[in-house]
Amino acid sequence: MPALTLKEQFGQIDIYLFDQLLKGSIAPGMRILDAGCGYGRNLVYFLQEGYEVYGADADAKAVVHVQSLARKFAPALPASNFRVEAVEQMSFDDGSADVVVSNTVLHFAADDAQFESMLLGSWRVLKPGGLFFCRLASLIGMESQFERIAGRRYRSPDGAERYLVDEALLVSLTERLGGELAEPLKTTVVQNQRAMTTWVVRKNSLRL
């Protein structure tokens, strides 16, 4: 058989999640849960490589698509591993995942209460010692270029309305969750249109 192309092997995986693979932070045998999995862009590699994969998304069509990916690449996985659920209301067991992926999800929160509910819902299913990988929109590096709507809701130069965090909040949340930064925060500024921050946290206690 011809070798797989990079796209066939990794799909449209987030480049910063790929970075965690390169660093060995995510390794075979780990249980991966994608909280807000969408159409499974980050799951193709894990499915093909035999990881125990789970996912949840409020979009039923997206979950059906991910189930079809699982049938193609990992037919032994039960369809029930992929559920139509909001991340704040996932039915997976506490501490059941080695890695929780939250990729471009949390900035869709409507307000502080929903943001906290989504975050805690994702954190709950991560086991002690596990890795929380999060990519979300932020103010970092573009603080003066957003229009505040209300609270932490802002309008970005690209016209999108998002819930935006900053460095102080992420550091405070890391401590409050009972975790520690697995690596420094990294922020990409997309040509004065938006800023995306990578927040990677190691869970070292059950404290919420």
Sequence and secondary structure as in RCSB ss.txt:
>XXXX:A:sequence
MPALTLKEQFGQIDIYLFDQLLKGSIAPGMRILDAGCGYGRNLVYFLQEGYEVYGADADAKAVVHVQSLARKFAP
ALPASNFRVEAVEQMSFDDGSADVVVSNTVLHFAADDAQFESMLLGSWRVLKPGGLFFCRLASLIGMESQFERIA
GRRYRSPDGAERYLVDEALLVSLTERLGGELAEPLKTTVVQNQRAMTTWVVRKNSLRL
>XXXX:A:secstr
     HHHHHTT  HHHHHHHHTTSS TT EEEEET TT TTTHHHHHTT EEEEEES HHHHHHHHHHHHHH T
TS GGGEEE  GGG  S TT EEEEEEES GGG SSHHHHHHHHHHHHHTEEEEEEEEEEEEB TT GGG EEEE
TTEEE TTS EEE B HHHHHHHHHHHTEEESS  EEEEETTTEEEEEEEEEE  S  
